[in-house]
Amino acid sequence: MESAPSIFVQIASYRDPECQWTVWDLFAKADRPDRINVGICAQCDPLLDRDCLSAPSPRPEQTKIISVLPSETEGVCWARAQAQALYAGEDYVLMIDSHMRFIKGWDTAMIRELWRCTASKPFLSSYPPGYKPPDVLEPHPRFVVLRAKPFDENGDIRFTGEYFLDYPSRPLHGAFLAAGFLFAPGKFLNEVPYDPYMYFDHEEVTLAARAYTHGWDVFHPSKTFIYHYYPEPAKGEKRALHWSDYKDWGKYLVRSRARYNYLLTGARPDKPEYIEEMEKYGLGSERTLKDYEEFSGLDFSNKIASGKALRGDFIADIDRYRGRQAEKILAAGDALPAFELLDVFGKRQKARALAGEGHCLFCALPGSFDGYMRDFMALYRKHEKEIEALCVNMIFVAPVQLGELKVFRRRYEIEQPVYADEKHNLFHAFGVPENVVYETPLTFGVSGMLEISGSYTNRNAVNHINDLLREAHVIAPKGRAAAKRS
């Protein structure tokens, strides 16, 4: 058989029974499984995690495993670095999470897609669509690009996905990456080795900045190659997490934040050991950090994410791919668009009139995803008093018919007023075509002057609540003296 370019697949697995089936699937779906080598950092307890070890690799000679007890690991970045140590000079590298499924011929398709990128040192990365074990794939995956969220109160920054209805004809040059799916030439690992001292919160932004300054450009692929498992806790689906098992995980977060601030702002920590080996895991010399800040729209020293970063305007001609420019009107400073909602009595209420009563958060809830809704409302109830204390009104919107509104409200135990949007007026106002039901939730803040302060889309209930809380603090009236709606 003619030799083919080799691929190293690196996986960090934390007590995950899906990892073994990920390995089976990647070999089974590859055009040339003989060219695939897998390196795994398996963080499992042989006694407690027997379900993670029931199916050995179908190609054991092509699968190397570093076994670590969960009590001995230092988090996902540490584990990714251990797996990366198994790299043996393969032509390409695929970095993934341990719970993934693949398309048929993924190996050939990823290499071809990489060749289509318009840069000298490109790599592919994005948020994959979902699957449900064992292998139920999301039926109509959408194209996604990564945008920044605002810096949080700790000065950290994370990213969110903007989903488009159609895939573009070519990969799009972006600014941010997803650590759970990254495909690159093998030399990427030599030039940008994984920093084992980082923790989860600072993983992706530091890797993106390091890659850029080493001359690498991220592209969001124009096709779906891979799927990711997003569990729904309300349905009994859960995933073991390092910070849930390891009570002293905070020390790794403190070290990680110190490295993050030193790398991106030059701030020296109190403890020199926090920046150990920074010369190995630092920035590159092909482009400067300032170059990356100007390109991405981020200001690390002042902890500011500009409109460019929040809207993804670093992607050339991005509005072309938005069709009717969905999300364009969501930009901070824009006026709230005109649309109507139905209250429980069937009376039409103008959204601007509702928002005009004071600073508010419109929270457009998905009409499906039962597990998501239950998780979201349970988390919201825990933080409800915090939002009320800020004098910020909540306006919940459900994309259901009027006759379903009371049932929807009762099913999820929503005590606040909920408005029906049976014709999906809110979504259409933001550019979603009329023949599409937009299932990803929308949250956006509106000031007392009817200006949009920020907007968020997120499938994850925990991140959705965190976005909502941050936005409530942003738009809260000065002095917290505004009157709340009776």
N, C-alpha and C positions, 0 to 999 in steps of 0.2 A: 504494500500500500504506500502511495506517495506520502511523504512527510507533510505535515500541516503545521502552521504556526501554533505554538503551545500556549496554554492559558493556565495561570495559577489562580485558583479560587480560594480566597481567605475568608474564614468564618470564625467569629467569636460567638460562642454558644454558652448561655448561662442557664443551666438546669432546664433545658428546652427539649421536650420530646419530639418537637417538629424538626429538629436539626437532622436527625437520621434520614427522614423522608425528604428533606431538602437535598441531601447528598444523592439519594436514589433518583430523585427527579432530574437533577442537573445532568447526571450521567445518561439517564434514559432519554432525555430530550435533546441531547447534543447530536449534531451531525457527525462529529468525530470524537466520540468519548475517549478514544485512545490518546488524544492530545491534551486532556484535562488532568491537572494535578490539583488536589485539594489539601489545604492546610487548615486544621481546626484547633482552636483553643477551647477545649471542652471543660467547662467549670461545673462539674457534677460530683455528687456524693454517690459512690458505688452502691450504697445500701438504700439511701433515701430516694435516689433518682434512677431506679432500675428501669422505669419506663422510657428513659432517655437512651438506653443502651441495648434495646431489644433487637435492633436490625443493623448488623454490621454493614459497612460499605460494600456495594456490589463489586467494587474494584479496589480491594485493600492495598494492592501494590501501588496504587495511584493516590492513596489517601494517608496523610500523616496527621497524627493527633498528639497534641500536648494536653495531658490530663492534669487538672488542677482542682483541689478541693474548693468549694465555694468560700470557705473561711479564709483561704489564702489568696484570693484574688483582690485586685485593687480597682475594679470597675471595667467598663467596656473598653476604654482607650488602652488600658494596660493589656487587656485580653486581645485586642486587635493587634497590638505590637507583638505579642507572643506568637500569634498565628502568622504574622508577617515574617517572622524569623525563619519560617519554613520555606520561604521563597527561594527557588534554586535557579534563577536566571531565565524563567519562562518569558516568551515574547510579549504576553499580555497578562494583566492582572484584573481580576474581578473581585471587589470587596463587597460582601453582602452581609445581611443579618442572617440569623440561623433559621428563620421561618419564611421560606420563599418557595415559589413555584415558577416554572419556566415555560416559554413557548417552544414549540418544536423547531429545532435548528437555531437555537439562541446563540450558539457560539459563532456560527457563520454570520448571522444577522448583526451581532454586535460589532464584529470586526469591520463589516461593510459600512455600518453606520459611522464608525469612527473615521473611516477614510473619507466620508462625505463632509467632515467638519472643516471649516475654512480657517485653520490655524496651524502653525508649525508644530505645536505641542498640545494637542487637544485631549480631553477626556470626557466621558459621558457620565452624567449623574442626574437623578431626579427622584421624586416620590413615586414609587410604583403603585398601581392600582391594587385592590385587595383580592384575597381569596379566603375561603372557609375550608378548614380541613375536612376531608383529606385533600380534595383537589377541585373544589367548586370555585371557578374563577369569576371575577367580576365580569358580567356579560358585555358591558359597553364602556370600556375604559376611556377616559378622557385625557387629552394632553394637558400637562401641568408644567408651569414654570415656578421658580422659587423667588419670593419677595421677602423683604425684611419685615419683622415686627418692630415696634418701637423698643428702645432700650428700656429694661425694667428698673425697678427701684434699686437693684443691686448693681446696676451698670452692665448687666448681661444682655445678650441679644440672641434671639432665636429667629426662625424663619417659618413662613407659611407658604402654602401652594395656591396658585391661582389656576383654576381649571377652565380650559377652553372646550368648546363643543366639538371642534374639529382639529385634527392633527395638521401641523404645517407640512410643507413639502420637503423641508430640510431641517436638520438640527439647528436649534437657536442658541446663540452665544449668550450665556448668562453670567451671573456674578457669584452665585451661592451654590452650595452642593449639599447632597444628602449622603451621610456616611453609610446608610444602609444599602446603597446601590451606587457603585463607582466602578467604571470600566476604563482602563487606561493602558498605554504601552507599559511594559514591565519596568522600564527605567524610571517611571514615576516613583516607585518604591525606593529606589536608590537616592533620588533627589529630594523627596519629601517623605522621609520615614515617619511612621506614626509615633507620636509623643505619648509614651506610657504614663506620664505624670499628669496628663489632663483628665478631667472627669466629664461626665455627660454634658453638662450645661455649656461647656466651652469648646466642645469637640469640633463642631462643624465650622464655626466662624474662624477659628485659628487655622484649621486645615485649609480653608478657602483662601485666606490671606497668604499663607505660606506657599500654596500652590501657585497663586498669581504672581508673587514676587520671584518665584523660581521660573517664571516664563510659561506656566501652564494656563490653558483657557478651558473653562467648563462649558459644555454644551448640553442642552436638554434634548434628549433623543426624540425624533419625529415618529417613532413607533414604540409599541409596547413589547418588551422582551421578557419581563419578569414581574411577578406578583408578590405581595407582602401580606402577611397575616396581621390584621388589626382586630384584636379580641374585643368582645363586648362583655364587660363584667356583669351586667344585669342578667345576661343569659348564662351565667356561670362560667364564662370564658375568662381566663386570666393567665398572666405570664409571671413567672418568678422574676423578681427584680433585685439587683444587688443592694440598693438602698433600703429595701424592705427587710432583707435578711440580716444586713450588717449594721448594727446600731451605731457604730462609730464612723459611718461613712462620711460624716461632715468634715473630718480632717482632710479627706481627699478633695472635697469641694473647695476648702480654704486654700489648699496648695494649688489647685487648678485655677482658681480665680487670680491668685497672685501671679501665676505664669501668664495667664491671659492678659492681665494689665501690663505686665512687664513687656511682653511681646509686642503689644499693640499701642501702648502709650509711653513705654520707657520707665514706668513707675517701679522703683525698686522696693521689694518687700522687706519686712523687718527681719525675716529669717532667710539668710542667703541660700539655705538648702532648698528653698522653694523653687529656685531657678536653676537647679542642677541640670547640667548637660544642655543648656539652652543653645550653645553653639551648634550642637547636632540637630536640634529641633527648632531652629530659628527661622528667620525670614531669608529669602534668597537675595541675589544681587542682580538679577536680570531686569527687575522692575522694582520700584520703591513702594513702601507702604502708602506714601502719599498718592502714588499712581493708582493704587487699589482703592483708596478712599474716594478719589475723584471719579473713578469708573463706577464704583458701586453706590455712591451716595451716602456712605457712612463716615461719621466723624468720631473716631474712637476716643480721642482725648476729652471731648466735650459730651460724649454719649448722646449724639444726635443722629437719628436716621432721617434723612431728608425725604422729600416727596419722591425723588428719583428712586431711592431704595425701597420705599414703601409701595410704590406703584409698579416697580419693575421697569422703569423707563430706560435702564441701561441696555435693555434688549432692543436692538434696532427695529424700528417700524412695528413695535409691539401691537399698536392699535389695529394694524392690518389683520392680525390673527385673532383679535377680539370680535370680529364680525361687526355687530352693532355697537362696538365699543363698550361692552359690558364692563363694569368696574370703573370706567373713566370718570363717571360722575361721583364715584365714591372718594375722590381725592379730597384730602383735608382742605377746607376753605371753600369748597363748592357749596352751592345751595341745595337744600333738601328738594328732591324732585317732587312733582305733584302726582299723588295717587290717593285712592280712597280705600278704606277698610270697612268691614261690617262689624258692628258690635253685636252682642248676644241677642239683641232685640231686632236685628236686621236693619238697623238704621245706618246709613252711610256716614262715615266720619272721615273728614279730610285729614290726611297725615300731617299736614302743616299745622292744622289747628291743634291737633294733639300735642305735637312737639312744641308749639308756641306757648304752652302752659308753663314751660320751664326747661331747664337742662334735662335731657333724657337719653336713654339708650333704647333704640329700636332693636329688639331681638327677634329675628324671623326664624322660627323653629321649623325643623323638617317635619313633614306630615307622615314620614315613615321612620325607619330605624328605631324600633321600639326600645331596644336596649340603650341606645344613645340617649333617648329622651328621658328615660328613667334615671340614668346616671347624671345627666345634666341637671334635672330638677332637684335631685337629692343634694348635689353639690351647691346649687343655687340657694337652697333653703339654709345651708350652713353659713352663707355669706350675706344673707338678705339684710340683716340689721346693719352691716357695714355699709351697704349701698344706700340704705335709707338715711343713715347718719350723714352721708355726703350730700343729702338733699338732691339726689338724682332720681328722676322718675323712670320706672321700667315700663316699656310698652311691648308686650308680647304679641306676636303675630303668628298664626298657624295657617299654612297653605291648605286649608280644608274648606269644604262647603259649609254654609251656615248651619245646616241641620246637624252637622257633625261637631260643631264647635263645643257644645256643652259636654258631649261625650269625651272629646279630646281633653278638655279642661279637667274633667273628673278623673279620667284615666291616669293622668300624670299629676294629679293633686296640685294643680296650679291655683293658688288663692288670688293672685292678681288678675285684673281684667285681661282677657285675651280676645284679640280681634281676628275675625275670619277674613281670609284673603282668597275667596273661592275662585276668582278669576286670575289669581297670581299677579295682581296689579303691581305689587311691590317688586317682584322679580323682573317683570317686563319693563318697569321704570328704570331698572338698572341694566337693561340691554339683553336680557335673556329672551330668545325667540318664543313666540306664543305657543308653539307646539312642543315645548320642552318644559317638564316639571323639574325645577331646580331643587335638588335634594340636599345639597350642602348648606348648612345653616349660615345665615348672615347676621352679624352684629355690627351696628354702627352708632356712633355717638352724635348727638345733635345739640348745639349750643342754644341758648335762649334767643339768639339772633337767626336761628334756622340755618346755621352753617354746620356742615359735616366736619367733625373733628378727627375722625378716624374710622376705619372699617376693617372687618376681619371675617375670614371664612375658615372654618376648621371642622373636620370630621371628629376630632377627639374632644370629648366632653370636658376633660380636665383642662386642656389648653384653651378651650372656648371660655370656660369660667375665668381663667386667669386673664385672658384678653379683656373680658367684660369688666373685671375688677380694675385693671389698669386704666381702661378707658373711662370708667366712672371717676377715678381720681383726676384724670386729665380735664374732664368737663365740669367737675364739681364747682359750683359757684364760689366765688371768693368769700371767705368768712363763713361758709356753710350756712348762710342765712336765708336762702331762698325758700319760699313757702312750698311745701309739698302738696300735691293734689289731694283733695279730700276723698 
